Amino acid sequence: MIVKLLIYDTEKSIRTNEFAAEVQAGLAATRRYLMPKYFYNDTGSKLFEEICKQPEYYLTRTETSILMKYKRDILGICGDQDISIIELGSGSSLKTKILLNEFVSNNKKIFYFPIDVSETMLNDSIDKLSTEFKNLRVIGVCSEYASGIKEVNVFMLNHSDVPESKLLVFLGSSIGNLDPVQVQKFLTALKEQVNYGDAILIGFDLQKETTILENAYNDKAGMTAQFNLNLLARINRELQAEFDLSFFMHEAFYNVKQQRIEMYLVSTCDQSVYIRGLGKHFSFKKGDRIHTENSYKFSLEGINKLAIASGLRVIKNYTDSRNFYCLSLLSRVPDTSETGK
Ligand SMILES: C[S@@+](CC[C@H](N)C(=O)[O-])C[C@H]1O[C@@H](n2cnc3c(N)ncnc32)[C@H](O)[C@@H]1O
């Protein structure tokens, strides 16, 4: 019987130069950017765990409290059957443990598939989970979201003992990193991965006062700043670049019109940086910015509209007393062709 296993994205070897290509494209663009998925190397993943503990970063604490309060309700909606829990961007899986505890203590057979690009974080969390939960089968998938789901599907097809019923989980407000076009495409694709009766649980950060939002991304301890700057340290290490981190600063602010936190690395002087791995120099003027992340903030109405546009329906929106955060439990809507309408 499988208790713990780590599998890899089988197509990854074809994409070994992806990091170099994406850094090159981002830094050569008119509006420079680096993709947020690259935050999460070993150091970045550890820094993210530190961010979650900061007093200003209400997101983790609020999502945890909602999970604690509504775990039984979520379990009730998912039904009595054995279940496969598939989590996108699982990180430390700390919050998911709240659900796992609830499901396992109800004597269900649970397969848990955490999917994450951060190998060290994934290895560590599947080790801990398999020691802590005796009845849990943990199959970690080191991969990006879409290819990770494909790997899980292949695994399920090849292992008849894996429960067919699914709960797809996407926590930490990571959905906010996608822009409105991407998010609808993403949810529509996610819908294709579940059957009617399966559920999808997604954490959405809600719109709120600008100061609360901006403080969360500018913690006093400087963890988010370090997390942001670590992108440059990663490029230095993996692409033999010469970024001097002291010549860049972290910037994060709320764009009210777009309803998103925007995060940048700002050059504090005129400079030219050589990236040996790309064989190129990149010039920066004082004040030039590299866009590193968007974090969209949602409304309950917006979540409902988004669900409908993606062929999903909201079963329940679980929120906290301050309406800071929403955990949406969604399910697939039958296609009209299938209902005969
Ligand atoms: C904001 S953290 C959330 C972690 C955890 N779910 C939580 O709620 O605390 C995002 C996680 O997703 C992973 N990640 C980011 N982009 C990814 C991608 N494109 N594919 C797979 N994992 C990704 C990161 O390594 C990180 O663990």
The ligand as an SDF file (V2000), in Angstrom:
LIG
                    3D

 27 29  0  0  0  0  0  0  0  0999 V2000
    0.9530   31.8210   -1.7380 C   0  0  0  0  0  0  0  0  0  0  0  0
    1.7350   30.2830   -1.4980 S   0  0  0  0  0  0  0  0  0  0  0  0
    0.3900   29.3890   -0.7550 C   0  0  0  0  0  0  0  0  0  0  0  0
    0.8340   28.1580   -0.0030 C   0  0  0  0  0  0  0  0  0  0  0  0
   -0.2770   27.4420    0.7370 C   0  0  0  0  0  0  0  0  0  0  0  0
   -1.2910   26.9380   -0.1890 N   0  0  0  0  0  0  0  0  0  0  0  0
   -0.9240   28.3780    1.7200 C   0  0  0  0  0  0  0  0  0  0  0  0
   -2.1010   28.6850    1.5270 O   0  0  0  0  0  0  0  0  0  0  0  0
   -0.2600   28.7860    2.6630 O   0  0  0  0  0  0  0  0  0  0  0  0
    1.7690   29.6270   -3.1370 C   0  0  0  0  0  0  0  0  0  0  0  0
    2.2780   28.2090   -3.2360 C   0  0  0  0  0  0  0  0  0  0  0  0
    2.0630   27.7710   -4.5710 O   0  0  0  0  0  0  0  0  0  0  0  0
    3.2730   27.2980   -5.1490 C   0  0  0  0  0  0  0  0  0  0  0  0
    3.2300   27.7420   -6.5600 N   0  0  0  0  0  0  0  0  0  0  0  0
    3.3330   29.0070   -7.0340 C   0  0  0  0  0  0  0  0  0  0  0  0
    3.1540   29.0290   -8.3630 N   0  0  0  0  0  0  0  0  0  0  0  0
    2.9400   27.7400   -8.7360 C   0  0  0  0  0  0  0  0  0  0  0  0
    2.6660   27.1180   -9.9870 C   0  0  0  0  0  0  0  0  0  0  0  0
    2.5810   27.8320  -11.1210 N   0  0  0  0  0  0  0  0  0  0  0  0
    2.4680   25.7780  -10.0040 N   0  0  0  0  0  0  0  0  0  0  0  0
    2.5380   25.0440   -8.8560 C   0  0  0  0  0  0  0  0  0  0  0  0
    2.8050   25.5920   -7.6370 N   0  0  0  0  0  0  0  0  0  0  0  0
    2.9760   26.9170   -7.5820 C   0  0  0  0  0  0  0  0  0  0  0  0
    4.3870   27.9050   -4.3410 C   0  0  0  0  0  0  0  0  0  0  0  0
    5.5500   27.1100   -4.3430 O   0  0  0  0  0  0  0  0  0  0  0  0
    3.7600   28.0480   -2.9540 C   0  0  0  0  0  0  0  0  0  0  0  0
    3.9820   26.9090   -2.1690 O   0  0  0  0  0  0  0  0  0  0  0  0
  1  2  1  0
  2  3  1  0
  2 10  1  0
  3  4  1  0
  4  5  1  0
  5  6  1  0
  5  7  1  0
  7  8  2  0
  7  9  1  0
 10 11  1  0
 11 12  1  0
 11 26  1  0
 12 13  1  0
 13 14  1  0
 13 24  1  0
 14 15  1  0
 14 23  1  0
 15 16  2  0
 16 17  1  0
 17 18  1  0
 17 23  2  0
 18 19  1  0
 18 20  2  0
 20 21  1  0
 21 22  2  0
 22 23  1  0
 24 25  1  0
 24 26  1  0
 26 27  1  0
M  CHG  2   2   1   9  -1
M  END
$$$$
